[in-house]
């Protein structure tokens, strides 16, 4: 990034954590059927391999990738101008595992804020917000929850349910 290309968002980074929704129910449905168990495992492995490649291509650093779990550090915008949220949507489109979905917790922070605290924020966004999301019809999960902590210490965030028309727009 040259001096003339520097933008304020270059001073921010994101820690992204995701986890599968409905994995336990899927395993129960599959039962002990070797054919279905093999397909389920293969689908998770295929997604993991795809995610590892795409995360690096985006310019992010994978920390952990295993089945339905992802943890990576990412820029807000990559060198091609794709935003983190566009990337997650693209990544999401490759996840096709036995009637399950992925929820995401994203913590965006100013580069001077301690990374350990940002990791805690991502965890909270995922497990205390996105994975607790419920629709009026019942449990849905399948959401993205994020927070942004500014250099001043101020922060804000929101939740995006992925099973709505607003998310697709």
NORTA-V696686 format. One record per residue. N is the residue number from 1. RES is the residue in one letter. SS is DSSP state (@ for helix, = for strand, . for the rest). PHI is phi in whole degrees, 0 to 359 (none if undefined). D_FIRST is the distance of its C-alpha to the first C-alpha in Angstrom with 1 decimal. Layout:
[[N RES SS PHI D_FIRST] [N RES SS PHI D_FIRST]]
//
This chain:
[[1 X . none 0.0] [2 X . 282 3.8] [3 X @ 304 6.7] [4 X @ 285 8.0] [5 X @ 266 5.7] [6 X . 293 6.1] [7 X . 237 9.1] [8 X @ 302 12.0] [9 X @ 294 12.0] [10 X @ 292 9.1] [11 X @ 273 12.0] [12 X = 239 14.2] [13 X = 219 15.2] [14 X = 234 18.3] [15 X = 252 21.2] [16 X = 246 23.1] [17 X = 232 26.7] [18 X = 229 29.1] [19 X = 210 32.7] [20 X = 289 35.3] [21 X = 254 37.9] [22 X . 81 41.5] [23 X @ 295 41.1] [24 X @ 300 44.4] [25 X @ 296 46.2] [26 X @ 296 45.0] [27 X @ 296 46.3] [28 X @ 297 49.6] [29 X @ 298 49.9] [30 X @ 293 49.2] [31 X . 64 51.8] [32 X . 260 53.0] [33 X . 289 52.6] [34 X @ 300 51.1] [35 X @ 296 49.8] [36 X @ 290 48.0] [37 X @ 297 46.7] [38 X @ 296 45.3] [39 X @ 297 43.6] [40 X @ 301 42.1] [41 X @ 297 40.7] [42 X @ 296 39.4] [43 X @ 299 37.7] [44 X @ 295 35.9] [45 X @ 294 35.0] [46 X @ 300 33.7] [47 X @ 296 31.4] [48 X @ 301 30.2] [49 X @ 296 29.3] [50 X @ 300 27.6] [51 X @ 299 25.6] [52 X @ 301 24.5] [53 X @ 293 23.1] [54 X @ 292 21.5] [55 X @ 298 19.9] [56 X @ 295 18.2] [57 X @ 300 17.2] [58 X @ 291 15.7] [59 X . 102 13.4] [60 X . 265 15.9] [61 X = 244 18.1] [62 X = 288 21.8] [63 X = 257 24.1] [64 X = 212 27.3] [65 X = 222 28.4] [66 X = 202 32.2] [67 X . 63 34.1] [68 X . 265 33.6] [69 X = 252 31.3] [70 X = 228 27.6] [71 X = 215 25.4] [72 X = 208 21.7] [73 X = 256 18.6] [74 X = 221 16.0] [75 X = 285 12.9] [76 X . 283 14.1] [77 X = 220 12.3] [78 X . 273 11.2] [79 X . 294 8.9] [80 X . 264 12.1] [81 X . 91 12.6] [82 X . 282 15.5] [83 X = 280 16.3] [84 X @ 301 17.9] [85 X @ 290 21.2] [86 X @ 296 21.1] [87 X @ 298 20.3] [88 X @ 299 23.2] [89 X @ 297 25.5] [90 X @ 294 24.7] [91 X @ 299 25.4] [92 X @ 301 28.5] [93 X . 295 29.9] [94 X . 268 30.4] [95 X . 273 32.4] [96 X . 226 36.0] [97 X . 234 38.2] [98 X . 27 41.8] [99 X . 53 41.8] [100 X . 240 39.1] [101 X = 228 35.9] [102 X = 240 32.8] [103 X = 249 32.0] [104 X = 231 28.6] [105 X = 242 27.8] [106 X = 234 24.3] [107 X = 244 23.3] [108 X = 253 20.1] [109 X = 215 19.5] [110 X = 295 17.7] [111 X . 298 16.1] [112 X . 273 19.0] [113 X . 283 21.8] [114 X . 302 23.6] [115 X @ 299 22.6] [116 X @ 300 26.4] [117 X @ 291 27.0] [118 X @ 293 24.3] [119 X @ 298 25.9] [120 X @ 299 29.2] [121 X @ 298 28.0] [122 X @ 297 26.9] [123 X @ 300 30.3] [124 X @ 296 32.1] [125 X @ 299 30.3] [126 X @ 285 31.4] [127 X @ 272 34.9] [128 X @ 257 36.1] [129 X @ 233 34.8] [130 X @ 301 33.7] [131 X @ 285 36.4] [132 X @ 260 39.0] [133 X . 299 38.3] [134 X = 226 41.6] [135 X = 272 42.7] [136 X . 296 46.0] [137 X . 278 47.4] [138 X = 136 46.5] [139 X = 292 43.9] [140 X . 233 40.8] [141 X . 52 37.8] [142 X . 48 35.2] [143 X = 221 32.7] [144 X = 242 29.2] [145 X = 241 29.2] [146 X = 220 26.2] [147 X = 224 25.6] [148 X = 235 22.8] [149 X = 255 23.0] [150 X . 279 21.4] [151 X . 302 20.6] [152 X . 284 24.0] [153 X . 99 25.7] [154 X . 290 26.8] [155 X = 213 26.5] [156 X = 208 27.6] [157 X = 192 27.8] [158 X = 199 29.8] [159 X = 237 31.3] [160 X = 242 31.0] [161 X = 291 34.0] [162 X . 277 33.0] [163 X . 265 36.5] [164 X . 233 36.5] [165 X @ 295 35.9] [166 X @ 297 33.4] [167 X @ 293 31.1] [168 X @ 292 31.3] [169 X . 284 30.4]]
//
